[in-house]
Amino acid sequence: MKNEVVEIKKLNKYAVNIRKNILKMIAKASSGHPGGSLSAVEIGTWLYFNEMDITAKNVESNQRDRFVLSKGHASPLLYAILSEKGFIKEEDLLGFRMINSSLQGHPSMKHQIGVDMSTGSLGQGISAAVGMALANKLDQNPYRVFVLMGDGESEEGQVWEAAMAAAHYKLDNLIVFLDSNGLQIDGKCVDVMNPYPLDEKFKSFGWNVMDIDGHDYKEIEKALNSVKEKNGKPNMIIAKTIKGKGISFMENDAAWHGTAPNQEQLAQALLELEEASYE
């Protein structure tokens, strides 16, 4: 059963806490990827609280939606959301990247309940999701598979093999969000290996494609409502986002792709989030 609708004001409160926990766990570990975790908070928050039916109670069931974090380096985002959903105690988030912790640098389905697919090597997550969606089709299982991937990730050739297969098998139960923040570890995507225009490329592969503001809940909702009518095509929602969203000194700076904040930077970031509007 789908979650009860959570109002935007409450979603914003979740999002602020998720951002705080992302920063806290990365700072504690002195390692991790804040930029691309922060850019997709609104997408992940809407999916887990207003769209997907993933809960701690039904996690072992085959009769529920699945979520694949194809950009596995953004694991702090997933862990922080799973904490809000009751899968992980908030204090355990500080074990991120620590020996004997279930919260590895890249998510592992063998170590943490609530992780539906182990990911990290870019391109493999969306490929696995295609297989999961195909299995649901073959089993006549009505539940859907959701994916979060990155625009830098789209430079991987494996992504396009998955895209071709998804269209060939008419996987309209596959919904992919592409976190298009324009940056990757080495700088601007257009400078490293220009993947654009991504909308036209996925359309040419036979996908249903939409472009949205990835920080606007209303646009996220509208896009998800539009894919409920099955048309035999896999769904690509290209979400324009800001890397490091919510932290003034991190926004649109590729240096924060994989850099941990020090204690002074953490304090400043948490203060900014504390002062953020909940409206």
PAGU-201959 format. One record per residue (C-alpha): residue in three letters; residue number from 1; x, y, z. Coordinates in Angstrom, 1 decimal. Example, Ala and Ser with C-alpha at 12.3 -4.5 7.8 and 13.67 -1.06 7.14 Angstrom:
REM PAGU-201959
{rest:ALA, nr:1, px:12.3, py:-4.5, pz:7.8}
{rest:SER, nr:2, px:13.7, py:-1.1, pz:7.1}
//
This chain:
REM PAGU-201959
{rest:MET, nr:1, px:0.0, py:0.0, pz:0.0}
{rest:LYS, nr:2, px:1.3, py:3.5, pz:-0.9}
{rest:ASN, nr:3, px:2.2, py:5.8, pz:1.9}
{rest:GLU, nr:4, px:-0.2, py:8.5, pz:3.1}
{rest:VAL, nr:5, px:0.6, py:11.8, pz:1.3}
{rest:VAL, nr:6, px:3.1, py:13.9, pz:3.3}
{rest:GLU, nr:7, px:2.7, py:17.6, pz:3.0}
{rest:ILE, nr:8, px:5.6, py:19.7, pz:1.5}
{rest:LYS, nr:9, px:6.2, py:21.5, pz:4.8}
{rest:LYS, nr:10, px:6.9, py:18.1, pz:6.5}
{rest:LEU, nr:11, px:8.9, py:16.9, pz:3.5}
{rest:ASN, nr:12, px:11.1, py:20.0, pz:3.9}
{rest:LYS, nr:13, px:11.8, py:19.1, pz:7.6}
{rest:TYR, nr:14, px:12.8, py:15.6, pz:6.5}
{rest:ALA, nr:15, px:15.0, py:17.1, pz:3.8}
{rest:VAL, nr:16, px:16.8, py:19.4, pz:6.3}
{rest:ASN, nr:17, px:17.5, py:16.5, pz:8.7}
{rest:ILE, nr:18, px:18.6, py:14.3, pz:5.8}
{rest:ARG, nr:19, px:21.1, py:16.9, pz:4.7}
{rest:LYS, nr:20, px:22.3, py:17.4, pz:8.3}
{rest:ASN, nr:21, px:22.9, py:13.6, pz:8.6}
{rest:ILE, nr:22, px:24.7, py:13.4, pz:5.2}
{rest:LEU, nr:23, px:27.2, py:16.0, pz:6.4}
{rest:LYS, nr:24, px:27.6, py:14.6, pz:9.9}
{rest:MET, nr:25, px:28.4, py:11.1, pz:8.7}
{rest:ILE, nr:26, px:30.8, py:12.2, pz:6.0}
{rest:ALA, nr:27, px:32.6, py:14.6, pz:8.4}
{rest:LYS, nr:28, px:32.9, py:11.9, pz:11.1}
{rest:ALA, nr:29, px:34.4, py:9.5, pz:8.5}
{rest:SER, nr:30, px:36.6, py:12.2, pz:7.0}
{rest:SER, nr:31, px:35.6, py:10.5, pz:3.7}
{rest:GLY, nr:32, px:32.6, py:10.4, pz:1.4}
{rest:HIS, nr:33, px:30.7, py:12.2, pz:-1.3}
{rest:PRO, nr:34, px:28.6, py:15.2, pz:-0.1}
{rest:GLY, nr:35, px:28.0, py:17.1, pz:-3.4}
{rest:GLY, nr:36, px:26.0, py:14.4, pz:-5.3}
{rest:SER, nr:37, px:24.2, py:13.3, pz:-2.1}
{rest:LEU, nr:38, px:23.0, py:16.7, pz:-1.3}
{rest:SER, nr:39, px:21.8, py:17.4, pz:-4.9}
{rest:ALA, nr:40, px:19.3, py:14.5, pz:-4.9}
{rest:VAL, nr:41, px:17.7, py:15.0, pz:-1.4}
{rest:GLU, nr:42, px:14.3, py:16.3, pz:-2.7}
{rest:ILE, nr:43, px:14.1, py:13.4, pz:-5.2}
{rest:GLY, nr:44, px:14.9, py:10.8, pz:-2.6}
{rest:THR, nr:45, px:12.6, py:12.4, pz:0.0}
{rest:TRP, nr:46, px:9.6, py:12.5, pz:-2.3}
{rest:LEU, nr:47, px:10.1, py:8.9, pz:-3.5}
{rest:TYR, nr:48, px:10.5, py:7.4, pz:0.0}
{rest:PHE, nr:49, px:7.7, py:9.4, pz:1.7}
{rest:ASN, nr:50, px:5.2, py:10.0, pz:-1.1}
{rest:GLU, nr:51, px:5.7, py:7.5, pz:-3.9}
{rest:MET, nr:52, px:7.3, py:4.1, pz:-3.1}
{rest:ASP, nr:53, px:5.8, py:1.7, pz:-0.6}
{rest:ILE, nr:54, px:9.1, py:0.7, pz:0.9}
{rest:THR, nr:55, px:8.8, py:0.3, pz:4.7}
{rest:ALA, nr:56, px:10.6, py:-1.6, pz:7.5}
{rest:LYS, nr:57, px:7.6, py:-3.8, pz:7.7}
{rest:ASN, nr:58, px:7.4, py:-5.0, pz:4.1}
{rest:VAL, nr:59, px:11.1, py:-4.9, pz:3.3}
{rest:GLU, nr:60, px:11.3, py:-8.7, pz:2.9}
{rest:SER, nr:61, px:8.3, py:-8.9, pz:0.6}
{rest:ASN, nr:62, px:8.4, py:-9.2, pz:-3.1}
{rest:GLN, nr:63, px:5.1, py:-7.3, pz:-3.3}
{rest:ARG, nr:64, px:6.6, py:-3.8, pz:-3.0}
{rest:ASP, nr:65, px:8.5, py:-1.2, pz:-5.1}
{rest:ARG, nr:66, px:12.3, py:-1.4, pz:-5.4}
{rest:PHE, nr:67, px:14.9, py:1.4, pz:-5.3}
{rest:VAL, nr:68, px:18.4, py:1.2, pz:-6.9}
{rest:LEU, nr:69, px:20.9, py:3.9, pz:-6.1}
{rest:SER, nr:70, px:22.9, py:3.6, pz:-9.3}
{rest:LYS, nr:71, px:25.2, py:6.4, pz:-8.3}
{rest:GLY, nr:72, px:26.3, py:4.4, pz:-5.4}
{rest:HIS, nr:73, px:28.9, py:6.9, pz:-4.1}
{rest:ALA, nr:74, px:25.8, py:8.9, pz:-2.9}
{rest:SER, nr:75, px:25.2, py:6.3, pz:-0.2}
{rest:PRO, nr:76, px:25.0, py:8.9, pz:2.5}
{rest:LEU, nr:77, px:21.8, py:10.1, pz:0.9}
{rest:LEU, nr:78, px:20.3, py:6.6, pz:1.0}
{rest:TYR, nr:79, px:21.4, py:5.9, pz:4.5}
{rest:ALA, nr:80, px:20.1, py:9.2, pz:5.8}
{rest:ILE, nr:81, px:16.7, py:8.5, pz:4.2}
{rest:LEU, nr:82, px:16.6, py:4.9, pz:5.5}
{rest:SER, nr:83, px:17.2, py:6.4, pz:9.0}
{rest:GLU, nr:84, px:14.2, py:8.7, pz:8.6}
{rest:LYS, nr:85, px:12.2, py:5.6, pz:7.5}
{rest:GLY, nr:86, px:13.2, py:3.6, pz:10.6}
{rest:PHE, nr:87, px:15.7, py:1.2, pz:9.0}
{rest:ILE, nr:88, px:18.8, py:2.7, pz:10.7}
{rest:LYS, nr:89, px:19.1, py:4.3, pz:14.1}
{rest:GLU, nr:90, px:20.3, py:7.9, pz:13.7}
{rest:GLU, nr:91, px:23.2, py:7.4, pz:16.0}
{rest:ASP, nr:92, px:24.4, py:4.4, pz:13.9}
{rest:LEU, nr:93, px:24.8, py:6.8, pz:10.9}
{rest:LEU, nr:94, px:28.1, py:7.9, pz:12.4}
{rest:GLY, nr:95, px:29.5, py:4.5, pz:11.8}
{rest:PHE, nr:96, px:29.6, py:5.3, pz:8.1}
{rest:ARG, nr:97, px:32.7, py:3.9, pz:6.4}
{rest:MET, nr:98, px:33.9, py:2.5, pz:9.7}
{rest:ILE, nr:99, px:35.2, py:-1.1, pz:10.1}
{rest:ASN, nr:100, px:32.4, py:-3.5, pz:11.2}
{rest:SER, nr:101, px:29.7, py:-1.0, pz:10.2}
{rest:SER, nr:102, px:26.9, py:-2.1, pz:7.8}
{rest:LEU, nr:103, px:27.1, py:1.4, pz:6.2}
{rest:GLN, nr:104, px:29.8, py:0.9, pz:3.7}
{rest:GLY, nr:105, px:31.1, py:3.7, pz:1.4}
{rest:HIS, nr:106, px:28.9, py:2.2, pz:-1.4}
{rest:PRO, nr:107, px:25.6, py:0.5, pz:-0.4}
{rest:SER, nr:108, px:25.6, py:-3.3, pz:0.1}
{rest:MET, nr:109, px:22.4, py:-5.3, pz:0.1}
{rest:LYS, nr:110, px:24.3, py:-8.0, pz:2.0}
{rest:HIS, nr:111, px:25.1, py:-5.7, pz:4.9}
{rest:GLN, nr:112, px:22.2, py:-3.3, pz:5.3}
{rest:ILE, nr:113, px:18.5, py:-4.0, pz:5.4}
{rest:GLY, nr:114, px:16.6, py:-1.7, pz:3.1}
{rest:VAL, nr:115, px:19.3, py:-1.6, pz:0.4}
{rest:ASP, nr:116, px:17.8, py:-3.3, pz:-2.7}
{rest:MET, nr:117, px:20.9, py:-3.5, pz:-4.8}
{rest:SER, nr:118, px:24.6, py:-3.3, pz:-4.1}
{rest:THR, nr:119, px:26.1, py:-0.5, pz:-6.3}
{rest:GLY, nr:120, px:29.2, py:1.5, pz:-6.8}
{rest:SER, nr:121, px:30.7, py:0.7, pz:-10.2}
{rest:LEU, nr:122, px:28.8, py:3.3, pz:-12.3}
{rest:GLY, nr:123, px:26.4, py:1.9, pz:-14.8}
{rest:GLN, nr:124, px:25.9, py:-1.4, pz:-13.0}
{rest:GLY, nr:125, px:23.0, py:-0.1, pz:-10.9}
{rest:ILE, nr:126, px:20.7, py:0.9, pz:-13.8}
{rest:SER, nr:127, px:21.7, py:-2.4, pz:-15.5}
{rest:ALA, nr:128, px:20.6, py:-4.4, pz:-12.5}
{rest:ALA, nr:129, px:17.4, py:-2.4, pz:-12.3}
{rest:VAL, nr:130, px:16.6, py:-3.3, pz:-15.9}
{rest:GLY, nr:131, px:16.9, py:-7.0, pz:-14.9}
{rest:MET, nr:132, px:14.7, py:-6.4, pz:-11.8}
{rest:ALA, nr:133, px:12.0, py:-4.7, pz:-13.9}
{rest:LEU, nr:134, px:12.1, py:-7.4, pz:-16.5}
{rest:ALA, nr:135, px:11.7, py:-10.1, pz:-13.8}
{rest:ASN, nr:136, px:8.6, py:-8.3, pz:-12.5}
{rest:LYS, nr:137, px:7.2, py:-8.2, pz:-16.0}
{rest:LEU, nr:138, px:7.8, py:-11.9, pz:-16.5}
{rest:ASP, nr:139, px:6.3, py:-12.7, pz:-13.1}
{rest:GLN, nr:140, px:3.3, py:-10.3, pz:-13.7}
{rest:ASN, nr:141, px:4.3, py:-8.5, pz:-10.6}
{rest:PRO, nr:142, px:2.8, py:-5.0, pz:-10.7}
{rest:TYR, nr:143, px:5.4, py:-3.3, pz:-8.5}
{rest:ARG, nr:144, px:7.9, py:-0.9, pz:-10.0}
{rest:VAL, nr:145, px:11.6, py:-0.3, pz:-10.0}
{rest:PHE, nr:146, px:13.0, py:3.2, pz:-9.3}
{rest:VAL, nr:147, px:16.5, py:4.3, pz:-10.0}
{rest:LEU, nr:148, px:18.6, py:7.3, pz:-9.2}
{rest:MET, nr:149, px:21.6, py:7.8, pz:-11.5}
{rest:GLY, nr:150, px:24.0, py:10.7, pz:-12.3}
{rest:ASP, nr:151, px:24.7, py:12.7, pz:-15.4}
{rest:GLY, nr:152, px:28.5, py:11.9, pz:-15.1}
{rest:GLU, nr:153, px:27.4, py:8.2, pz:-14.8}
{rest:SER, nr:154, px:25.7, py:8.5, pz:-18.2}
{rest:GLU, nr:155, px:29.2, py:8.6, pz:-19.8}
{rest:GLU, nr:156, px:29.5, py:4.9, pz:-19.0}
{rest:GLY, nr:157, px:28.8, py:2.7, pz:-22.1}
{rest:GLN, nr:158, px:27.0, py:0.2, pz:-20.0}
{rest:VAL, nr:159, px:24.2, py:2.7, pz:-19.3}
{rest:TRP, nr:160, px:23.3, py:2.7, pz:-23.0}
{rest:GLU, nr:161, px:23.3, py:-1.1, pz:-23.2}
{rest:ALA, nr:162, px:20.8, py:-1.0, pz:-20.3}
{rest:ALA, nr:163, px:18.8, py:1.8, pz:-22.0}
{rest:MET, nr:164, px:18.5, py:-0.3, pz:-25.2}
{rest:ALA, nr:165, px:17.4, py:-3.4, pz:-23.3}
{rest:ALA, nr:166, px:14.8, py:-1.5, pz:-21.3}
{rest:ALA, nr:167, px:13.2, py:-0.1, pz:-24.4}
{rest:HIS, nr:168, px:13.4, py:-3.5, pz:-26.2}
{rest:TYR, nr:169, px:11.5, py:-5.2, pz:-23.4}
{rest:LYS, nr:170, px:9.0, py:-2.4, pz:-23.0}
{rest:LEU, nr:171, px:9.8, py:-1.9, pz:-19.3}
{rest:ASP, nr:172, px:7.3, py:0.8, pz:-18.5}
{rest:ASN, nr:173, px:7.6, py:-0.3, pz:-14.8}
{rest:LEU, nr:174, px:11.1, py:1.2, pz:-14.7}
{rest:ILE, nr:175, px:11.3, py:4.8, pz:-13.6}
{rest:VAL, nr:176, px:14.8, py:6.4, pz:-13.6}
{rest:PHE, nr:177, px:15.7, py:9.8, pz:-12.1}
{rest:LEU, nr:178, px:18.8, py:11.3, pz:-13.6}
{rest:ASP, nr:179, px:20.4, py:13.7, pz:-11.2}
{rest:SER, nr:180, px:21.7, py:16.3, pz:-13.6}
{rest:ASN, nr:181, px:23.9, py:18.6, pz:-11.6}
{rest:GLY, nr:182, px:26.3, py:19.1, pz:-14.4}
{rest:LEU, nr:183, px:29.4, py:18.2, pz:-12.4}
{rest:GLN, nr:184, px:31.5, py:15.1, pz:-11.7}
{rest:ILE, nr:185, px:34.7, py:14.4, pz:-9.8}
{rest:ASP, nr:186, px:37.0, py:16.0, pz:-12.5}
{rest:GLY, nr:187, px:34.9, py:19.0, pz:-13.2}
{rest:LYS, nr:188, px:32.1, py:19.9, pz:-15.6}
{rest:CYS, nr:189, px:30.5, py:16.9, pz:-17.4}
{rest:VAL, nr:190, px:30.7, py:18.9, pz:-20.7}
{rest:ASP, nr:191, px:34.4, py:19.2, pz:-20.3}
{rest:VAL, nr:192, px:35.2, py:15.6, pz:-19.1}
{rest:MET, nr:193, px:33.1, py:13.7, pz:-21.6}
{rest:ASN, nr:194, px:30.1, py:15.6, pz:-22.9}
{rest:PRO, nr:195, px:27.0, py:13.4, pz:-22.5}
{rest:TYR, nr:196, px:24.4, py:16.0, pz:-23.6}
{rest:PRO, nr:197, px:21.7, py:16.3, pz:-24.8}
{rest:LEU, nr:198, px:20.6, py:13.5, pz:-22.6}
{rest:ASP, nr:199, px:16.9, py:14.0, pz:-23.2}
{rest:GLU, nr:200, px:17.3, py:13.5, pz:-27.0}
{rest:LYS, nr:201, px:19.5, py:10.5, pz:-26.6}
{rest:PHE, nr:202, px:17.1, py:8.7, pz:-24.3}
{rest:LYS, nr:203, px:14.2, py:9.5, pz:-26.6}
{rest:SER, nr:204, px:16.2, py:8.1, pz:-29.5}
{rest:PHE, nr:205, px:16.6, py:4.9, pz:-27.5}
{rest:GLY, nr:206, px:12.8, py:4.6, pz:-27.1}
{rest:TRP, nr:207, px:12.3, py:6.1, pz:-23.7}
{rest:ASN, nr:208, px:9.6, py:8.3, pz:-22.3}
{rest:VAL, nr:209, px:11.5, py:11.4, pz:-21.2}
{rest:MET, nr:210, px:10.7, py:14.4, pz:-19.0}
{rest:ASP, nr:211, px:12.8, py:17.4, pz:-17.9}
{rest:ILE, nr:212, px:12.1, py:18.8, pz:-14.4}
{rest:ASP, nr:213, px:13.5, py:20.9, pz:-11.6}
{rest:GLY, nr:214, px:14.9, py:18.3, pz:-9.2}
{rest:HIS, nr:215, px:14.4, py:20.5, pz:-6.2}
{rest:ASP, nr:216, px:10.7, py:21.2, pz:-6.8}
{rest:TYR, nr:217, px:8.4, py:18.7, pz:-5.2}
{rest:LYS, nr:218, px:5.5, py:19.7, pz:-7.4}
{rest:GLU, nr:219, px:7.4, py:19.0, pz:-10.5}
{rest:ILE, nr:220, px:8.6, py:15.7, pz:-9.1}
{rest:GLU, nr:221, px:5.0, py:14.8, pz:-8.3}
{rest:LYS, nr:222, px:3.8, py:15.8, pz:-11.7}
{rest:ALA, nr:223, px:6.4, py:13.7, pz:-13.5}
{rest:LEU, nr:224, px:5.6, py:10.7, pz:-11.4}
{rest:ASN, nr:225, px:1.9, py:11.0, pz:-12.0}
{rest:SER, nr:226, px:2.5, py:11.2, pz:-15.7}
{rest:VAL, nr:227, px:4.2, py:7.8, pz:-15.8}
{rest:LYS, nr:228, px:1.4, py:6.0, pz:-14.1}
{rest:GLU, nr:229, px:-0.2, py:5.5, pz:-17.5}
{rest:LYS, nr:230, px:1.7, py:2.6, pz:-18.9}
{rest:ASN, nr:231, px:2.7, py:3.1, pz:-22.6}
{rest:GLY, nr:232, px:5.2, py:0.3, pz:-23.1}
{rest:LYS, nr:233, px:8.2, py:2.7, pz:-22.7}
{rest:PRO, nr:234, px:10.7, py:2.9, pz:-19.8}
{rest:ASN, nr:235, px:10.7, py:6.3, pz:-18.1}
{rest:MET, nr:236, px:13.5, py:8.8, pz:-17.8}
{rest:ILE, nr:237, px:13.0, py:11.9, pz:-15.6}
{rest:ILE, nr:238, px:16.0, py:14.2, pz:-16.1}
{rest:ALA, nr:239, px:16.1, py:16.4, pz:-13.0}
{rest:LYS, nr:240, px:18.1, py:19.6, pz:-13.1}
{rest:THR, nr:241, px:19.8, py:20.0, pz:-9.7}
{rest:ILE, nr:242, px:22.5, py:21.9, pz:-7.9}
{rest:LYS, nr:243, px:25.5, py:19.9, pz:-6.6}
{rest:GLY, nr:244, px:26.0, py:20.5, pz:-2.9}
{rest:LYS, nr:245, px:22.4, py:21.9, pz:-2.7}
{rest:GLY, nr:246, px:21.6, py:23.7, pz:0.6}
{rest:ILE, nr:247, px:25.2, py:24.6, pz:1.6}
{rest:SER, nr:248, px:26.4, py:27.9, pz:0.3}
{rest:PHE, nr:249, px:30.1, py:27.1, pz:0.0}
{rest:MET, nr:250, px:29.4, py:23.7, pz:-1.6}
{rest:GLU, nr:251, px:26.9, py:24.6, pz:-4.2}
{rest:ASN, nr:252, px:28.0, py:24.2, pz:-7.9}
{rest:ASP, nr:253, px:31.6, py:23.4, pz:-6.8}
{rest:ALA, nr:254, px:33.0, py:20.1, pz:-8.2}
{rest:ALA, nr:255, px:35.6, py:20.1, pz:-5.5}
{rest:TRP, nr:256, px:32.9, py:18.9, pz:-3.1}
{rest:HIS, nr:257, px:32.1, py:15.8, pz:-5.2}
{rest:GLY, nr:258, px:34.2, py:13.7, pz:-2.9}
{rest:THR, nr:259, px:35.6, py:15.9, pz:-0.2}
{rest:ALA, nr:260, px:34.6, py:15.7, pz:3.5}
{rest:PRO, nr:261, px:34.0, py:18.9, pz:5.4}
{rest:ASN, nr:262, px:36.2, py:19.6, pz:8.4}
{rest:GLN, nr:263, px:34.7, py:20.5, pz:11.8}
{rest:GLU, nr:264, px:34.6, py:24.2, pz:11.1}
{rest:GLN, nr:265, px:32.9, py:23.7, pz:7.7}
{rest:LEU, nr:266, px:30.5, py:21.2, pz:9.3}
{rest:ALA, nr:267, px:29.5, py:23.7, pz:11.9}
{rest:GLN, nr:268, px:28.8, py:26.4, pz:9.3}
{rest:ALA, nr:269, px:26.8, py:24.0, pz:7.1}
{rest:LEU, nr:270, px:24.7, py:22.8, pz:10.0}
{rest:LEU, nr:271, px:24.0, py:26.4, pz:11.0}
{rest:GLU, nr:272, px:22.9, py:27.2, pz:7.4}
{rest:LEU, nr:273, px:20.5, py:24.2, pz:7.5}
{rest:GLU, nr:274, px:19.2, py:25.2, pz:10.9}
{rest:GLU, nr:275, px:18.3, py:28.6, pz:9.5}
{rest:ALA, nr:276, px:16.7, py:27.1, pz:6.4}
{rest:SER, nr:277, px:13.0, py:27.7, pz:5.8}
{rest:TYR, nr:278, px:10.6, py:24.8, pz:6.5}
{rest:GLU, nr:279, px:7.9, py:26.3, pz:4.3}
//
